[in-house]
Amino acid sequence: MAKKKKASSAKDKAPKVDWKKVAHLMLTSRAMDEKEENELVPNKDVLYQFSARGHELGQILLGSRLNNKHDAASAYYRSRPLLLSLGLSEEDAMAAPMGKSGGYSDGRDIGVVCNKPDSDAPKVLPMAGDVGSQYTPAIGWAQGIEYRRNVLGEKEYEKAISVILGGDGSVATNGFWSALTIATTQNLPVLFYIEDNGYGISVTSEYQTPGGIISNNLRSFKNLKIYDGDGTDPVEASELLDESVNYVRDRKGPALIRLTVPRLNGHSYQDNQAYKDEELLKKEQEKDPLKKLKAFMVPDHITERTWKNWEKKAKETIEEATEAALQRDEPDASKTEKFAFAEDEVQTIGGLAPEGHEFPKGSEKPKPEKQRINIVEAIRRTLRHELDTNPKLMVFGEDVGMKGGVHAATMDLQSQFGEDRVFDTSLSEEGIIGRAVGLAYSGLMPVAEIQFRKYADPATEQLNNCGTTRWRTANRFAAPIVVRMPGGHAKCGDPWHSMSNEVFFTHAIGWQLAMPSNAEDAVGLLRSAMRSNNPTIFFEHRNLLDAKYARKPYPGDEFVVPFGKARKLHEGDDLTIVTWGAMCERCEEAVDETGVSADILDLRTLMPWDKEAVLESIQRTNRCIIVHEDNRTAGFGAEIAAVLVREAFTYLDAPVERLTMPDIPVPYNVGLMESVLPTKAKIADAINELMSF
């Protein structure tokens, strides 16, 4: 049932609120916007500015109700008033849009795209610049709350909640609908806080949701309590926020609150709102929540003079904060490349490292059993052992539960470890990855499965944001997750299930990428990934999952393979072949057929890749062929070739050769597929040609 309230006529009915603090924060926020708009932006001291005018009241009232240290808010670029209510200093708030040192990101990100990693206070999860991407990580945080409360027995999470702030435009995004589905089907402690100002830049709400009012369209959702009201009325907004926050805290289910607010400035400083007529602009100014707060407080609670003194004090405070911010040093350019990946300095929030988790002993020396196993069994046994030894590890994705995964890699894991730790998800890759990011923020180790490489495309936004989190927040936050995804050709091809495109993830900042060619390496690399402080793509080649070539003895529960260390499959002096994944077998067969004395290097990981091993080999052989299944243009082979031309040029007796897929999708017909894949015959021809150069 929707809950619609009219503003109370009796001002003394308002919930217990520190209205003096609310007024101080609103006046401070307004003074910040005025300072930026009237001086700092024109002077080019601030280059990106997003005003919060009109949105302040509800955010400040919401922030005052986030009082559990495990509460988290996932906000967006118009949420600075919320940050102020949670303790952000005025100087930091002014310095960040200037790009000065310190602040949210040490000058790396837009100043209003912020975060707050306090360990003993409510958190603000890292914001992003793309609309709607704030929703699913907050869902992961909410599930992390429940996991730590119910499975790990940590009672301090008992009343914690996750709050998502979004505008009326964001309700049209994949992230919003995915988060809504997960929250309601899993009954998670989530509050959706929607600020409806009627516009997504210049596009009205009717284009975002039918009828323009999202709360009206969600009444049929099971497990969703809806609140709807005026975000400019102090009493009404306060009452609704009290009820909605308490509803979620009391574990009655997720809730959505929609508060109407005016956007008193353009979308950003550059937006002059020419698409609004004068009458509308006037009506919006009349709805200014600061005017309504003043009318609420003066003269019943304070005098006009007191209000003016507060107003003056806020402006003086911002003048002082601005001057202090302007005097800050510029960020240290020598450190700009730090924190793309984990370093010795551990992040404040995210993953297992900040809480000092210790893993069992690992060893690079295998202790092989007698029986050979395939890659599917290798993955399953590794997951089982890590689930057994790490209570913070979770495995999830589409069909990974009772079915055991479409490739059977998670068979029987749910029956052994329960639905809290091994579980199915809705059919939304955005939701799978975004949820994994939030779970990692909450201190867990999520292992998410994407059924096929191509299906990761809808999650691109979350994957990219996950990888850049550490760098964007200057090592305040990180989201170490493992994403398992099968891909590549199999018994046949097709443009959907057979995509390889591993180069995409080598280009994605902050991601490790593993591509094992056999069961032994699959064990060692997957275990390393699940113990890493970096996010990892674990690529499982479909043609190798049950291939005879890839079968190896299980190397033991301690076995780990370090990232960035190639494996030499064949040793020789006349030629170096660099390859990975399913091409390893074909390269070995080609070398056996030609009889050429060749080094064959299986890179095993592409990010990082073992440049030293490749250079060492070429310095002996003086010739190189790079073989991979991905497309030729800008494939990872091109990166390797570029490095060799720069760093091994004087050792080369022939051009670096690349043998790859052409720039087309993988065909379905087997004959067509083999006609474009690197085959044993094609590799052998390339070897002979290069040797005769």
N, C-alpha and C positions, 0 to 999 in steps of 0.2 A: 504494500500500500504506500502510495506517495504521501508525504507529510508536507502539507502546505500551510504556512503560518502567515498571519498578518502581523504587521508591526504592533507591538503592545502600546497602548495609549498611556499606561502607567509606567513611568520611567523606573520606579523602584522595583519593578518586576524583573529587572535584568539579573542574570546570574551573577554570582560574586566575581567581579572582575576588577583588576587594578586599572581603573580607567585612566589614572594619571600616567601610568606606564604606557598604556595604549596610545594616549595622546602624544606623549613624548616621542614614541617610536614613529607615529604617523607624521608628526611635524619634522622629525629628523629625516625620514624618507623623502618627504616633499622638498625639504631644503636641499637634499642631495640632487634630486632631479633638476631643481631650479638652477643650482650651481653649474651642473653639467650643461644644461640646455642654453643658459644665458652667457656662459663664460668659457667653460672648459672645452666644449665641442667647437665653438667658433674659433677658439685659439689653437685648436688641434692638439690640445693636451689629452683629450679623449677622442678616439677615432670610431668607436662603436658605442652607441648609447640607446638603451631601451628603457623608456620611462615606465614607472610603476603607478603613475597617477591614476587614481580611481580604483586600483586593485588593493590598496594597502590594508584596509580595515579587516577584511576577512582573513588575510594572511597573518596579520599580527595576532588576531584572536585565535587562529589555529595554532600558531607557534606557541602561544601561552599554554596550550593544552597538551603539548608534547613534553612530557615530564619523566618518562622512563628512559634510562640511559640506552636502552636497546630499541627505542623508537627510531624510525628512519623516515625521512621525507625525500621523495624523488621529485625534483622540481624542474622548472624551466627558466628561460631567460628573463621573465618578468617577475621573478620571485625574490628580489632583494629584501622587501619588507619581512618576509619569513625569516631570512637569515639574520636580520637585525633583531628579531624577536628571540632568536636562539643564541644571541650573544656575540654576533659578528661585530667587531669594533668599527667605529666610524672611519678610522684611518685606513684600515684594510679595505673597507667597502669603497672608499674613494680611490685608493691606490691601484686596485685591480683593473678598472677600466682604463687607467693611464698606462697599463703595462709595466708598472714599476716592480721592483723586486719584492719578494714575499707574497702575501696574499694567497689567492686560491691556487695559482699555478706558476708563480714566479715569472709572470709575463708570457707564458707559453700559449695561453688560451684567451679568448674574448673575456673581458673582465666581468661580465654578468653571467657567464657560464661557470658556476661556482661549485663548491663542495665544502663539507665540514666534517672532518674525521675524528672529532673528540671521542676518546675512549670511554670517558665517564659521563657522557651527556648525549642527548639525541644527535643522530647523524643526519647530514644532508648528503645523499649519494651523488656521485659526480654527474653533473648536468652535461647535456650534449647540445649541439647546435641544430640537430635535426628534429623536426616536430614529431612527437609521438614516441620517441625512443626512450622516454623516461618511464614508460608504463611497465614493461615486462621485467626489468631488473628489480623494481619494487615488489613485484609478485614473488620473485626469488627470495628477496629479503623476508617477506612474510612467511614463506614456506620454511626458510631457515629458522625463524623465530619458533615455529611450531615443532620443527625437528629438534632443536636444542632443548625445548621445553619438554616434549613428550618422549623423545627417544633417548636423548642424552641426560634427561632429568635435571636440567639446569633451571631451577625455580625462579631465578631472577628474570627470566623471559616471560613470566606468567601473564603480565598485563601489557606487554609490548605490542605495538602495532606498526604497520607500514602505511604511509600516506603518500598519495600521488597527486601532484598538482598539475593541472592542464587547462588549457583554454578551450573555448567552444570549437575552434578549428581542429584541435587535436582529436576530437571524437570521431573523425572520419578516417583515422589512420589504422593501419594493421595492428600497431602496438596496442592501441586502446582496446580493440575488440579481442585480441588475443589475451590480454591481461584480464579483461572482464570475464571471458570464458573460464580461464584457469581459476580466478578468484571465486567464482560462483560454484563451479563444479567441485572444487576442493574445499570450499567453505573457509577461506583464509582470512586472517585479521587485517583487512585492507580497507582503507577509506579513499575513495576516488573524490577528489576535491576539484570541481569544475568551475572555473571562473568564466562566466558567459558575458562577454562584452559586445556580442552581436557581430563581430567581425574577425575574420582571419585575414589580416592586412586589409584588403579592400573588398573581400568576398564575404557576403553575409551568411548568417548561420543556416539559412534555408538551403544553401548548397552543401552544407556539411552533414546535416541530418534532416530527414523529412519533417517539415513543419518548423524546423529551427530550434526545437527544444528537446535536447537529448533525454532529459528525465522523463518526458512524456512517452518516449519510445522504448523505455526499459521497464515498464510496469509489469510485463509478463515474465521477467527474469526471475527464476527461482533463486532463493538465497541472496536476494539483493534488496536491502532497505533503501528507500529513496527519500531524500530530503530536498526541498526546493524552496528558495526564498530570496529575499533582497539582501545583497551583500553590502549595501550602503547604509542600512539601518542598524545602529549599534545593538539595540535590544534583540531584534529578530535574528541577526547574524550570530550573536553570542549564544542565544538559546539553541539555535539549530546546530551550531558547532558543538555545544555541550552534549546535546542528545546524540549526534552522529558519532562523535569520538567515543563516548561512553558505550554506545551500542557495540562498536567494534571491540573496545577494550574488554567488555563483558563476554566476549566470544559468542555473540549472538549471530555473527556472520559478517560478510562484507557489506559496505554501505556506499552509496553515492550521494554526495551533496552538490547541488547546483546552486550557485549564488550569482544573481545578475549584478553586474558592475558596469560602470561606464569606462571606456578607454578615453581618457581626457587628452591624450596626445596621440600622435601617429604611432604606427607600429614600431618605428624607430625614428631617430632624429630626422632622417632624410625624408620621411613620409609626411607630407603636408595635409593629408586627409581631404584632398580636393574632391574626392568621391562622396563626401558627406555635404548635405546642404546646410545652410545657416541655421535653419530651424532645429535640425537634429543636433548640431553642435551646441546650440543654446540649451536644449533639453538635457544633454549630457552634462553640461556644466552645472545645471540645477541639481543633478543627482550626485554631485561631488560628495563622497563619504566624509571628507574632512569638514565640510560645512555642516553635515548632519551630526557629526561627532561634537562639533562645537555647540550646535543647538541643543544637543542632549545634555551637555555639561554646563553650559552658561545660560541662565544664572542659577540653575537649581543646585549645582554642585560646586562651582567655582565662579569667580567674578570675571568680567570681561578683561579687567586689568591683569589678572593672573594668567588668563589665556594668552594675552599679548606678550607677557613676560616669558612664557614657555616658548612662544613662537620666536621671540628674539633670541632666547637662549639656544634654541635648535640651530638657528642660522649662524650664531657665533661659534657653536661647536663644529659645524660643518666648515666654516671658514678656517678654523684652526686645524681640523683634520685634513682639509685640502692642502694647506700650506705644508703640513708635515709630510703628506703623501708626495707632493711635488719635490720635496727635498730628499726623498728616498733615492738610493742608487738605482741605476739601470741594472737589469738582470745581467749576471755574469755570462758573457757570450761564450766563454771557454767551456761552460757546462751545458750548452744547449743540446748536445748529443747524448747527455746522460739520461738514463732511465727509459730508453726504448725497451730494454730488457732488465731483469732483476740484477742488482749489484749487491755488494756487501751490505749496504745500508738497506735494512728491511722496511718495507712500506708500513704505514700505520694501520691501515684497514685492508682486509682482503686475504683470502687463502689461509693456509695453516701456519705460515711462518711467524706472523705477529704474536701468536699465542704460544710459540715455542714448541710446536709439535715435533716429536722425535719419531723417525721411521726406523723399522728394523734394519739390521745390517745388510748392506748390498755388496755384491762382488761382480767384477767384470769377468771372472773365470767361471765358465759353466760347469755344472755337475750333471752331465747328461744321464738320463734314464736310458734303458735299453730300447724301449718302444718308441718308434717315430710317431709323431702326431702332426695333424694339419694345422693351418693357421687359425681356423675357427676354434679348435680345441685349445690352442695356445693362448688365444685371447681370453677364452672362458676361464681357463685355470688361473690366469694372471689376475683377472678381475676378482675371481673367487678369493684368492689369497689376500689381495689388497682390501677387499671388503671385510675379510676376517680379521685383519690386523689393524685396520684403520676405521674406527667407528664414525669418522666424519666423512667417509666416502659414500657417494650416492651414484647410482647408475640409472639412467632414464632415457626415454625417447619413444617414438611410435612403435608399438608392438614388442617392446623389450620385456614385458612382464610375463604373463602366462604363456604366451606364444614362444618366448625366448628369442625374439628378434627374427626378422625375415631371413637372416643368414645363420640363425641358430647360435650366435655367439654369446647370448645371455641365457641360454637354456638352463632351467632349474635354479637360476640365481634368486628369483623372487621367492620360490618355495623355501629356500635356505635362509634368506636374509630379510624377508618380509616386504610388504608393500610400501613401507616408509623409506626403504633404502633402494629398492629396485622397482621401478614403476613406469606405467604407460603415461603418455602425454596426449594432449589434443593434437590434431593434425595442423600444427602451426610451427614452422621452423623458427620464425621470429620469436614465438613463445618459448620454444625449447632453449634457444641460445640466450635470450634475454633473461629467462628464469635462471639459467646456469650462472650468468654473471652475478645476479643478485644473491644466489646461494654462496658463491665464492666471496662476495662482500661480507656475508654473514659468518665467515670463518669455516666454511665447509669445502670439500673437494668434490665438485660435480663432474661426472663423466657422462657427457651427453652423446647420444647417437643420432646422426642424420642418416637416413636409410640409403641414400645414394648421393654422390657428389653434386649432381645437378640440383638436388632438392635443397641444397644449402643456399641457393640464390636468394630466396625470400628473406634469409637471415643475414644478408650482407651487411646491413646497417649495424646490427648488433655485433657481428663478428669484427667489423672494423673498429667500432667504439671500444669493444673489449680489449683489442690489441693496443690501442693508443691510451688507455686509461692511465697507466702508470706514468707515461710521459706527460700527458695533459695535466695531471695533478701534481707534477714534480715529486713523484714517489709517495704521495699521501695515500692513494688508493691503488690497488691492483686487483685483477680478477683472474687468478690462475685456474683455468678450467682445461679439461681434455674433451675434444670433440672428435669422436670416431666417425669416419665416413668411408664406406666402400665406394669404389668407382673403377673406371677402366673397362676394357673389353672383357668378355667372358666367352661362353659357348657360341655367342653371336654378339653383334654389336647393336647399337641404336643411339639416336641422338640424346636420349634422356637418361638411361641407366648407365651408359658406358662412357660418360664424360670423364676426362682425367683432369685437365686444367689445374694441375697442382701449382703452376707458376703463380696463380692468383694469390695463393697464401704465402708464397715467398715474397711477394710485393706488399702484402698486408703487414703494416708496421706492428711489431711487438709479438708476432706469432712464431713459435717453433713449428717445424713440419717434419714428420717422420713418415717414411715410406718403406716398410720392411719387405724384403723379398722372400723370407723364409720364416718358419715357425720359431726358430731360436731367437732371431732378431726381433720378431714380433713381441715375444715375452720381454726381452730386455728393454726395448724401446718404450713399450707401453708402461712398464713399471717405472722407468725413468720419468715418463711424462706425468704419471700420477703422483710422483714425488717432487715434481718441479715447482718452482715459484714463478713460472711463466705459463701463459696459455699455450696449448699445443694442439695442432691438427694431427690426428693419427689416421693416415690414409691406408685403407685396407684394399689391396687390389683384388677385384672380384675373380680374376682368372687364377689367382694364387690361393684363394681361401681353402680349396680342397685339392690343390694340384700336387701330383707326386713329387715334382721338383722342389716344392716348398716345404715338404715334410722333413722335420728334424726331431731328434729327441728333446723332450722337455728339459730345459737347462737348469732347473731348480728354482726354488722360491726366493733365493737371494740374488739371482742373476739380473744384472742391469747392463744396459748399453748406453754409454755416454753419448749425448748429442754432439754432432760435428766430427765423428770419427768413422771414416770409411772402412769397408771390409774388402780385403783383396780376395777375389774369387779365383783368380788364375794369375800365375806369375810368368813374366817373360821380359824380353829385352828389346824387341823390335817395334812395338806398338803399344799405345795406351788406349784402352777403351773405358770411357766413363759412362756409367749407366745407373739405373735404379728401377725398383719395382719389377713388373713382369718382363721387362726387357733383359733382365739379368740372365734368365734361362736361354733366351735366343742368342745373346752374345756369346755365352759359353758354347752353345752348339755350333755357332759359326766359326769360332776359333778352333774347335776340334776338327771341323771339316776342312779348314784351310791349312791347318798345321803351322800357322804363324806363331812365333814366340811372342805372346802378348800379355801385358798386365791388364786384368779386368778389375776395375774398381767399382764396387757397389757403394754409392754414397750413403745410403741408408737414411740420412737426414739431409734435406735441402736447405733448411734454415735452423742452425748454421750448417754450411757444407764444408767438407774437409779439403780446403784449398791446398794445404801443405802437402797432403798425400798425392794429390793430382800433380802438383808442380814437381815433387820429388820423382814421380814416375816418368814424367815427360823429359826431365833432365837426363834420364837414362835412355829412353826409347826414341825421343825426338820426333814422334808422330802421335797424333791423337784423333780419335773418333768419339763423338758424343752421341749416344743413342737414347732417345726417349719417346714415349708414346704421346705426349702432349703435342699440340700444334707447333709448327715450325716458327712462325713469326713471333718474336718476343717470348718464345718458350724459354725454360730455364737454361737450356743448352746455349742460348745466345749469351746469357750472363757469364757462363763458364768460358765460352769462347773469347769474350771480351777481356776477361781477366788473363787468359793465356796469351793473347796478343800483346798485352801490356807487360806481363811479368815473366813470360817464357819465350818471348819472340826470338831471342838469340839461340835458343835451343832447338827450334823447330826446323826440320828439314822438308816439311811439306805443309800445305795449308791445313788448318783445323777443320775437320769434316763434321757435319751434323747430319744424322739420319733420324728423321722424325715423321710424325703424321703431317700430311699437307694441311692447309688451312681450311678444313672442312669438318663437319661433325662425323662421328663414327657411324658408318652405314650398318643397317640391320642384316642384310644378306651376308652370309659368311664369306662368299667369294669376293664380294665388294669390300668387305672389312679387311680381309687379308691383302687385298690389292693396294691398300693405302697404309696399313700398319708396317713398321719395320719388321721384316721376317728374317729367318735364318739365311735365306738365299740373298736377300738384299744386303744384309750385314756382311756376309762373306764377300759379295762383289765389292762393297765399299772397302773392305780390308785389302783385297787384292789390288784395287785401283790405287789406294794410298801407298801401298808398299812399292808400287812401280813408278811412283812419282819421281 
